[in-house]
Amino acid sequence: MLHPKSKLSEVDIRKGLKYVIRDGVASQILVTLTSGTFMVAFALKLGASNSVIGLLAAIPPLAQIIQLPTIYLIEKIQNRRLITTISVLIGRVFFILIALIPILFRSTLGQGMLFIFLLLSSAFAAVATCSWNSWMRDLIPQDNLGGFVSKKMSIAMLTGVFFSLAGGYFIDYWAKWFPENQIYSFSILFIIGFLAGETGIYFISSIPEPHMKVTNMNIFQVILSPFKDVNFRNLVKYTATWSFTMNIVTPFFTVYLLKRLNYEMSFVIILSVISQLFSFMFLRIWGKLSDKFSNKSVLGVCATMYVLCVLAWTFTTLPDIHSFTKPLIVIIHIFMGISISGITLGQSNIGLKLAPKGEATAFLAANTFVVSIAAGLAPILGGYFADYFEVRSLSWVFTWQGPQGDIILPTLSLQQWDFFFFIGFLTGLLALQRLVFVKEKGEVEEKIVVHELISEVRTRMRNFSSVGGLHDMISFPFAILYHAKTLTNSITAVKKKGFKKK
């Protein structure tokens, strides 16, 4: 039943793509209810410190290293559907054990068991991811890659929005009725997520698989072959640096909102939903632009937007909570949502596109290996930074002294979280520099992508608004992004010229 086919018909491909989307829905429910905000809040209820949060956030990416030996497994068995199905089946069972932690273990021991169960679950997920990526590379038609992936992500995002809201309000209402047993509300969410995830196994097992290309290379040749490709090496350098940027700050956004700003879980989830809704609204646009131009062009715009959002987090307290904190937090989540959809789509597609057909297993696994190390180290360092800078601050103020009194205007204030938000901003700029060296067919200047993006947004909003000046309203933030990207490219050009002179 799970054997590959020598050749897939159009009917087989359509059937397979249909089940890919259905599995995407089931998997999204699992991911929404068992990771991100809910998992961080669960760990906090177990008494986890910033360092422990960073360590837990490092588990999923570091577990991806297991993809390297998985390459040998895939090349040996030549049945990616079987490997994916079994790995997913076993890996998702551990969420039941995580749900039982508050019942079976106390706080300190519970943190240790959470670490172990997440590690085992992530390890099996890494095996599944390796075989799944190679499988999808040979199944999805390349001429419609951006459109299909954006459709899949759109459906998954809508599913995530609904279950995020439902889960957030469920936890807040549970806390009001059972304040002393709030942690058990997370256990219920994990069980629901597990049940939904297990239904996805049927859909995975129903997706047809084409025969793999036989490489006739040993495992070491398979692993090392991608690094002989100069362009793929450049892609790895970019994705590793970008992954470090994302993972040094992302796991701590929730901690910052819950502990530093003291927001309720429902409001934190609403912020997440706002971000997901804007991701959904722009996902089709990014998919269209990636097919029309290139994934690199989309990444150039979206990555710049995200980097500016990371910097904006440092202004949410100046130095304490102010009247513009909530509006600024909302605006940041809007633009983070817009950018993340393009980044996720672009990075998923560009890896598949640059990997030679029939050799996707080795290329994607090699990329994942390097990226996983960067993504795993980032939250560990982030947790250390949060603890280290907790009693440290850096401020810069303008003071006006006059007979009527003194006026003090704070222009810069960095404390605790702000420091590694700023570090994330700097590493993001470095990632943008590395993206310049990646080559992809069809790439254009970011200015053209921004212009097309504005045109797409104007077209879609025309039915909702007739307000004059809509063009300026939409153009302004993206114009900033374009000029920021231009500055980054200019710095790169100067550095390259400087090296040549030497």
C-alpha positions in Angstrom: 0.0 0.0 0.0 2.8 2.4 0.8 5.1 1.4 -2.1 6.3 4.2 -4.5 5.1 4.3 -8.1 7.4 4.3 -11.1 5.3 7.1 -12.7 2.5 9.3 -11.4 -0.4 10.2 -13.5 -2.1 13.6 -13.4 -4.9 12.0 -11.4 -2.3 10.7 -8.9 -0.7 14.2 -8.5 -4.1 15.9 -8.0 -5.1 13.3 -5.4 -1.7 13.7 -3.7 -1.9 17.5 -3.5 -5.4 17.3 -2.1 -4.2 15.0 0.7 -1.1 17.3 1.3 -3.5 20.2 2.1 -5.7 18.0 4.3 -2.7 16.9 6.3 -1.6 20.5 6.5 -4.9 21.3 8.3 -4.5 18.5 10.8 -0.8 19.3 11.4 -1.6 23.0 11.9 -4.1 22.2 14.7 -1.4 20.1 16.4 1.3 22.8 16.0 -1.0 25.6 17.1 -2.1 23.9 20.3 1.2 22.3 21.3 3.8 24.9 20.5 4.5 28.6 20.4 2.6 30.7 22.9 0.9 27.7 24.5 4.1 25.7 25.0 6.0 28.7 26.4 3.1 29.6 28.8 3.0 25.9 29.9 6.7 25.9 30.6 6.4 29.2 32.6 3.6 27.5 34.7 6.1 24.7 35.4 8.5 27.4 36.8 10.9 27.6 33.8 13.4 30.5 33.8 14.5 32.4 30.7 17.4 30.1 30.3 15.1 27.0 30.4 12.8 28.6 27.9 15.7 29.2 25.6 16.8 25.6 26.0 13.4 24.3 25.2 13.2 26.5 22.2 16.5 25.1 21.0 15.3 21.5 21.0 13.2 21.4 17.7 15.9 23.0 15.5 18.8 21.1 17.1 16.9 17.8 16.7 16.9 18.5 12.9 20.6 17.4 12.9 19.3 13.9 12.9 18.3 14.5 9.3 21.9 13.6 8.2 21.7 9.9 9.2 18.2 10.0 7.9 19.6 10.6 4.4 21.2 7.1 4.6 17.9 5.6 5.8 16.0 7.2 2.9 18.6 6.1 0.3 18.6 2.6 1.7 14.9 2.0 2.0 13.8 4.1 -1.0 10.3 4.6 0.5 9.8 8.1 1.8 6.1 7.7 2.4 6.7 4.7 4.8 9.4 6.6 6.7 7.3 9.7 7.0 4.2 7.9 8.2 5.9 5.8 10.9 8.0 8.8 12.1 5.0 11.0 12.4 2.9 8.3 14.2 5.6 7.8 16.9 6.6 11.4 17.2 3.2 12.8 18.0 2.5 10.2 20.7 4.9 12.1 23.0 2.4 15.0 23.3 0.1 12.8 25.3 3.0 12.3 27.7 3.6 16.0 27.8 -0.1 16.6 28.6 0.3 14.2 31.6 3.3 16.0 33.1 1.3 18.2 35.6 -0.4 15.0 36.9 2.7 12.8 37.1 5.6 15.2 38.0 6.3 18.2 40.1 7.8 21.5 38.8 11.5 20.8 38.6 11.2 17.2 37.5 8.4 18.3 35.2 10.7 20.6 33.4 13.2 17.8 32.9 10.5 15.4 31.5 9.2 18.2 29.2 12.7 18.5 27.8 13.0 14.8 27.3 9.6 14.3 25.6 10.1 17.4 23.4 13.5 16.1 22.4 12.1 12.6 21.4 9.1 14.1 19.6 11.4 16.6 17.7 13.8 13.8 16.7 11.1 11.7 15.0 9.7 14.9 13.5 13.1 15.6 12.0 13.2 12.2 10.4 9.8 12.8 8.9 10.7 16.3 7.7 13.8 15.0 5.8 11.8 12.3 3.9 8.8 14.6 3.5 10.8 17.5 1.9 12.4 15.1 -0.6 9.1 13.5 -1.3 7.3 16.9 -1.9 10.2 18.1 -4.2 9.4 15.2 -6.6 5.6 15.5 -6.2 4.7 19.2 -6.5 4.9 20.6 -10.1 7.6 23.2 -10.1 5.8 25.7 -12.3 3.1 26.2 -9.7 5.2 25.7 -6.6 4.6 29.2 -5.2 0.9 29.1 -5.8 0.3 25.7 -4.3 2.4 26.3 -1.2 0.8 29.6 -0.6 -2.7 28.0 -0.9 -1.7 25.3 1.6 -0.3 27.8 4.0 -3.4 30.0 3.7 -5.7 27.2 4.7 -3.4 26.2 7.5 -3.2 29.8 8.8 -7.0 30.2 8.9 -7.1 26.9 10.9 -4.4 28.2 13.2 -6.3 31.5 13.7 -9.4 29.7 14.9 -7.7 27.3 17.2 -5.4 30.0 18.6 -8.4 32.2 19.6 -10.3 29.2 21.0 -7.3 28.0 23.0 -6.5 31.4 24.3 -10.0 32.1 25.6 -10.3 28.6 26.9 -7.2 29.1 29.1 -8.4 32.5 30.4 -11.8 31.2 31.3 -10.3 28.1 32.9 -8.1 30.4 35.0 -11.1 32.3 36.3 -13.0 29.1 37.3 -10.0 27.0 38.4 -7.2 29.5 39.3 -5.2 27.0 41.3 -5.3 24.4 38.5 -4.6 26.6 35.5 -1.9 24.3 34.2 -4.3 21.5 33.4 -6.0 23.7 30.8 -2.8 23.3 28.7 -2.9 19.5 29.1 -6.4 19.5 27.6 -5.2 21.6 24.6 -2.2 19.2 24.1 -4.6 16.2 24.0 -6.9 17.9 21.5 -3.8 18.8 19.4 -2.6 15.2 19.5 -6.0 13.8 18.4 -6.0 16.2 15.4 -2.4 15.4 14.5 -3.1 11.7 14.5 -5.8 12.1 11.9 -3.2 13.6 9.6 -1.4 10.2 9.5 -4.2 8.8 7.3 -3.8 11.7 4.8 0.0 11.3 4.7 -0.3 7.6 4.0 -2.7 8.3 1.1 -0.3 10.6 -0.8 1.3 8.8 -3.7 5.1 8.8 -4.0 7.2 8.7 -7.2 10.3 6.5 -7.3 13.5 8.1 -6.1 16.5 8.7 -8.3 19.3 6.3 -7.4 22.4 8.3 -6.5 25.0 5.4 -6.4 27.0 7.4 -3.9 27.9 6.5 -0.3 26.5 8.4 2.6 29.5 10.7 2.9 29.3 11.6 -0.8 25.6 12.3 -0.4 26.2 14.6 2.5 29.1 16.5 1.1 27.8 16.9 -2.5 25.6 19.9 -1.8 28.5 21.9 -0.4 30.3 21.6 -3.8 27.5 23.8 -5.3 28.6 27.5 -4.8 25.1 28.9 -5.0 23.7 26.4 -2.6 26.5 27.2 -0.2 25.5 30.9 -0.4 21.9 29.9 0.3 23.0 27.9 3.4 25.0 30.9 4.7 21.9 33.1 4.3 19.4 30.7 5.8 21.7 29.9 8.8 22.2 33.6 9.6 18.5 34.3 9.2 17.5 31.3 11.3 19.8 32.6 14.1 18.0 36.0 13.9 14.5 34.5 14.0 15.3 32.1 16.9 17.2 34.5 19.1 14.1 36.7 19.5 11.0 34.8 18.5 10.8 32.4 21.5 10.9 35.3 23.9 8.2 37.5 22.4 5.6 35.6 24.4 7.7 35.8 27.6 8.1 39.5 27.1 4.4 40.1 26.6 3.3 37.9 29.5 6.0 38.8 32.1 7.3 42.3 31.1 4.1 43.9 29.8 1.9 41.7 32.0 -0.7 41.0 29.3 -3.4 38.3 29.6 -3.1 35.2 27.6 -6.2 36.0 25.5 -4.7 39.4 24.4 -1.4 37.7 23.6 -3.3 35.2 21.4 -5.2 38.0 19.8 -1.9 39.6 18.8 -0.8 36.3 17.4 -4.1 36.0 15.5 -3.7 39.6 14.1 -0.3 38.5 12.8 -1.7 35.3 11.3 -4.6 37.1 9.6 -2.2 39.6 7.9 0.0 36.6 6.9 -3.1 35.0 5.4 -4.1 38.2 3.6 -0.6 38.6 2.0 0.3 35.0 1.4 -1.4 34.7 -2.0 0.2 37.9 -3.0 3.7 36.7 -2.1 3.0 33.4 -3.8 2.0 35.2 -7.0 5.1 37.5 -6.8 7.4 34.5 -6.2 6.1 32.7 -9.3 6.2 35.9 -11.3 9.7 37.0 -10.2 11.7 34.9 -7.8 11.7 33.8 -4.2 14.9 35.7 -3.5 13.1 39.0 -4.5 10.3 38.3 -2.1 12.7 37.4 0.7 14.6 40.6 0.2 11.5 42.7 0.9 10.0 40.5 3.6 13.3 40.0 5.5 13.9 43.7 5.6 10.4 44.3 7.0 10.9 41.7 9.7 14.3 43.1 10.7 12.7 46.6 11.2 10.0 45.0 13.3 12.5 43.4 15.6 14.1 46.8 16.1 10.7 48.3 16.8 10.3 46.0 19.8 12.9 48.0 21.7 10.6 51.1 21.6 7.6 49.4 23.2 9.1 50.4 26.6 11.0 53.7 26.8 12.1 52.8 29.4 8.7 51.7 30.9 5.3 51.0 29.5 3.8 54.1 27.8 0.6 55.2 26.2 1.8 54.1 22.7 2.9 50.6 23.9 -0.2 48.7 22.9 -0.7 50.5 19.5 2.9 49.9 18.7 2.7 46.2 19.7 -0.3 45.8 17.3 1.5 47.6 14.4 4.5 45.4 14.9 2.4 42.2 14.8 0.7 43.4 11.6 4.0 43.9 9.8 5.5 40.8 11.3 2.6 38.8 9.9 2.9 40.3 6.5 6.7 39.6 6.4 6.6 36.1 8.0 4.3 34.8 5.3 6.6 35.9 2.6 9.7 34.6 4.4 8.2 31.2 5.1 7.0 30.8 1.6 10.2 32.1 0.0 12.6 30.0 2.1 10.5 26.9 1.6 10.4 27.4 -2.2 13.9 28.6 -2.8 15.4 25.5 -1.1 13.2 23.2 -3.2 13.9 25.2 -6.4 17.7 25.3 -6.0 18.0 21.6 -5.1 18.6 19.5 -8.2 15.7 17.1 -9.0 16.4 13.7 -7.7 19.0 15.0 -5.3 16.7 17.0 -3.0 17.2 14.7 0.0 20.9 15.5 0.4 20.6 19.2 -0.5 17.7 20.0 1.8 19.1 17.9 4.6 22.5 19.6 4.3 20.8 23.0 4.5 18.7 21.9 7.4 21.7 20.6 9.3 23.6 23.9 9.2 20.4 26.0 9.8 19.5 23.7 12.8 22.8 24.4 14.5 22.3 28.2 14.2 18.6 28.0 15.2 19.5 25.8 18.2 22.2 28.0 19.5 20.2 31.2 19.1 17.5 30.7 21.8 20.1 29.3 24.2 22.1 32.5 23.8 18.9 34.5 23.9 17.9 33.0 27.3 21.4 33.8 28.6 21.2 37.4 27.3 17.8 37.9 29.0 19.2 36.8 32.3 22.5 38.6 31.9 21.0 41.9 30.9 18.2 41.7 33.5 20.1 43.9 35.9 21.8 46.0 33.2 20.7 49.0 31.2 21.9 51.5 28.7 20.2 54.9 28.3 20.8 58.1 26.4 18.7 61.2 27.2 18.4 64.8 26.1 17.9 67.2 29.0 16.7 70.8 28.6 17.2 73.0 31.7 15.3 76.3 32.1 13.8 78.6 34.7 10.4 77.0 34.3 11.9 73.5 35.0 13.7 70.7 33.3 12.6 68.7 30.2 14.0 65.2 29.9 13.6 63.5 26.6 14.7 59.8 26.4 16.1 59.0 23.0 17.6 55.5 23.7 16.8 53.1 26.5 17.9 49.5 26.4 17.3 47.1 29.2 17.1 43.3 29.5 14.9 42.2 26.5 15.8 45.3 24.5 19.5 44.2 24.3 18.9 41.0 22.4 16.1 42.5 20.3 18.8 44.9 19.2 21.2 42.0 18.7 18.6 40.3 16.6 18.3 43.4 14.5 22.1 43.4 13.8 22.2 39.7 12.9 19.2 40.3 10.6 21.1 43.0 8.7 24.0 40.5 8.3 21.5 37.9 6.9 20.3 40.4 4.4 23.8 40.9 3.3 24.3 37.2 2.8 21.1 37.0 0.7 22.7 39.3 -1.9 25.0 36.5 -3.0 22.3 33.9 -3.6 21.4 33.6 -7.3 18.0 32.5 -8.5 16.5 32.6 -12.0 14.0 35.5 -12.4 15.3 37.6 -9.6 14.6 41.4 -9.8 15.3 44.4 -7.8 13.3 44.8 -4.6 12.0 48.1 -5.9 10.0 46.2 -8.6 8.6 43.7 -6.1 7.5 46.6 -3.8 5.8 48.3 -6.8 4.0 45.1 -7.7 3.1 44.5 -4.1 1.6 48.0 -3.8 -0.4 47.4 -7.0 -1.7 44.1 -5.7 -2.8 45.6 -2.4 -4.5 48.6 -4.0 -6.4 46.2 -6.3 -7.6 44.0 -3.5 -8.5 47.0 -1.2 -10.3 48.9 -3.9 -13.6 47.1 -3.1 -13.2 47.9 0.6 -12.2 51.6 0.5 -12.6 54.7 -1.6 -10.6 56.9 0.6 -8.3 59.2 -1.3 -4.6 58.8 -0.6 -4.8 55.1 -0.2 -1.8 54.7 -2.4 0.3 56.9 -0.1 -0.9 55.1 3.0 0.1 51.7 1.5 3.3 52.9 -0.2 4.8 54.6 2.8 5.9 51.5 4.9 7.1 49.6 1.8 9.0 52.6 0.5 10.9 52.6 3.9 11.6 48.9 3.4 12.9 49.5 -0.1 15.3 52.2 1.0 16.5 50.1 3.9 17.2 47.3 1.5 19.0 49.6 -0.8 21.2 50.8 2.0 22.1 47.2 2.9 23.0 46.4 -0.8 25.1 49.6 -0.9 27.1 48.5 2.2 27.6 45.1 0.6 28.9 46.7 -2.6 31.3 48.9 -0.7 32.7 45.9 1.2 33.1 43.9 -2.0 35.0 46.8 -3.6 37.1 47.2 -0.6 38.1 43.5 -0.7 39.0 43.8 -4.4 41.3 46.7 -3.7 43.1 44.7 -1.1 
